[in-house]
């Protein structure tokens, strides 16, 4: 972790990168003397220039609820789900109209892509979303991605567009995710309240990321995110091989400098051993339907030998789930080891708890041995890294 300020450029920047840019509600609501329209116009200008340099870009945007509230004359963001959904329904069309006008003037077409978590939980729907985004980028269209706030229910919400932006970056194989916020960089604490907070220019690995995450703060009254959600987004993206940049979106010159390859804001380096697409999906996009607790031998085999999870290693089953659904796997100390897709449902597993291997074979056949195949299991970031092969 580097504390201070840096000025060196980034290799590869501006040379045909695939980028995801995320802009939040706090920026889109504007500041005194700079309206929402001006913010979107500046964004379109910067992204059009990046396209001219050979970059491909997707934009993840908040703002539908905020614009809807403004149109309806609301002074505060509503708290009820149905009121939020209705506000988003009013604001989403207004938001897209602003983007379409701003990009059209610069010769670029845009496409509205509304997602719920349910679109990424299913592997098939996840792949369909990936293909749609890939096709838009191949056509030179700028995808404008937002959570489908009008329809998303609590259990299928991302909760914030920082998480959504990281998942989109992973889905399209982006090299870089840019999180634009209303602060100039990451700090060791909240600089609005902590005079000792120090600026952080680089976060080199997951250990440093977890360290700075402990000092992250919450969002404002108009946003659902905060520095904590940006740390979560950085964890998702970097463990999947995507570099992350966090920078001040209030000043258009900052984004221009960043897209031109200058070192501004905070850089989160991507993992040197990133998860593949499928394992990234397992680790970050799916919603586990239950939990398996395993004994120490099974935990060690999963962590250090890259083994499959065998039925004899399971000590407890929590939740109700069917075959091929995702579950969390916990060690004996209750900490999460990883996530995977099960070959047996919760009722079948409960029926073989405590049995030895021979008894399991008699009840389920040899196919009952492997509950999670290693190809369908991923260590989650909190788990120790396995040794190199």
PEBEL-V64717 format. One record per backbone hydrogen bond with DSSP energy under -1.0 kcal/mol. CO is the residue of the C=O (numbers start at 1). NH is the residue of the N-H. Records with the same first field share a line. If there is no record, write none. Layout:
CO=NH / NH
This chain:
2=201 / 202
12=15
17=56
18=175 / 176
19=58
20=178
21=60
22=180
23=62
24=28
25=29
27=30
31=34
34=31
35=39
36=40
37=41
38=42
39=43
40=44
41=45
42=46
43=47
44=48
45=49
46=50
47=51
48=52
49=53
50=55
51=54
56=19
58=21
59=145
60=23
63=67
64=68
65=69
66=70
67=71
68=72
69=74
70=73
80=84
81=85
82=86
83=87
84=88
85=89
86=90
87=91
88=92
91=95
92=96
93=97
94=98
95=99
96=100
97=101
98=102
99=103
100=104
101=105
103=108
104=107
109=142
111=144
113=146
115=148
116=119
117=120 / 121
118=122
122=126
123=127
124=128
125=129
126=130
127=131
128=132
129=133
130=134
131=135
132=136
133=137
134=138
135=139
136=141
137=140
142=111
143=59
144=113
145=61
146=115
147=149
148=151 / 152
153=156
154=157
156=117
160=164
161=165
162=166
163=167
164=168
165=169
166=170
167=171
168=172
169=174
175=243
176=20
177=245
178=22
179=247
181=249
186=200
190=193 / 194
194=197
198=188
199=4
201=267
202=2
203=269
205=209
206=210
207=211
208=212
209=213
212=215
213=216
217=228
226=230
227=231
228=232
229=233
230=234
231=235
232=236
233=237
234=238
235=239
237=242
238=241 / 271
239=275
243=177
244=268
245=179
246=266
247=181
251=254
252=256
253=257
254=258
255=259
256=260
257=262
258=261
261=10
266=246
267=203
268=244
276=280
277=281
278=282
279=283
280=284
281=285 / 286
290=328
291=318
292=330
293=315 / 316
295=299
296=300
297=301
298=302
299=303
300=304
301=305 / 307
309=371 / 372
310=313
311=314
313=295
316=293
318=291
321=346
322=325
325=342
326=289
327=340
328=292
329=337 / 338
330=294
331=334
335=331
337=380
338=329
339=378
340=327
342=324
345=349
346=350
347=351
349=352
352=355
356=360
357=361
358=362
359=363
360=364
361=365
365=368
366=369
369=311
371=343
372=309
373=376
374=377
376=341
378=339
380=383
